[in-house]
Amino acid sequence: MAGGGGGSSGWKWVLGVGAVLCAAASALHGRAGVSSWWIAGLQAVGGLAVIFGSCEAMIVSVEGMGRRLGWNGFVAGTMAGLASNIPEIVMLAFVIAKDPRMGFIVVMLTLHVGALTFGGYCGFLPRDERGRAKLPEPLVRLSTDLFACAGGVLLAMGSLMVLLREFKIEDFA
């Protein structure tokens, strides 16, 4: 099913079942005699099913759009990566509305996890006879200046997060 499924509509069933489980959990919430563990289980399974189904729908739609517009696999994958940020931005809007500081922390942790993943990816790349890793061509084209800039921004933001944690506003009032 992952990777588009070649036109399979299984994601519709998964999305529908997830929505039904989430609706059932909402209906049971606050009722006497219903264990909170059951409600939490329904929410967890239903939420994961909704996420899986919607991600699969996005993959299928980007693959179809790529075929219609004549994109190659790299361009279609890049567009899918950009489109995958839309749910995260919507979620971030809810977090920022509740607590702006937590929104900042969520964004910084997201960037740090991406940088950590990229670092791990680079650590496992095969090496040539001189011991240098061969990065994929699109990453080589980005140039080392951009990677250095991204590393500097992540270091500065990480330091800022530590400072915000250690020195609260109440300490200076």
HUJO-V88357 format. One record per residue. SS is DSSP state (H for helix, E for strand, L for the rest). Layout:
BEGIN
{{SS} {SS}}
END
This chain:
BEGIN
{{L} {H} {H} {H} {L} {L} {L} {L} {L} {H} {H} {H} {H} {H} {H} {H} {H} {H} {H} {H} {H} {H} {H} {H} {H} {H} {H} {H} {L} {L} {L} {L} {L} {L} {L} {H} {H} {H} {H} {H} {H} {H} {H} {H} {H} {H} {H} {H} {H} {H} {H} {H} {H} {H} {H} {H} {H} {H} {H} {H} {H} {H} {H} {H} {H} {H} {H} {H} {H} {L} {L} {L} {H} {H} {H} {H} {H} {H} {H} {H} {H} {H} {H} {L} {H} {H} {H} {H} {H} {H} {H} {H} {H} {H} {H} {H} {H} {H} {L} {H} {H} {H} {H} {H} {H} {H} {H} {H} {H} {H} {H} {H} {H} {H} {H} {H} {H} {H} {H} {H} {H} {H} {H} {L} {L} {L} {E} {L} {L} {L} {L} {L} {E} {L} {L} {L} {H} {H} {H} {H} {H} {H} {L} {H} {H} {H} {H} {H} {H} {H} {H} {H} {H} {H} {H} {H} {H} {H} {H} {H} {H} {H} {H} {H} {H} {H} {L} {L} {H} {H} {H} {H} {L}}
END
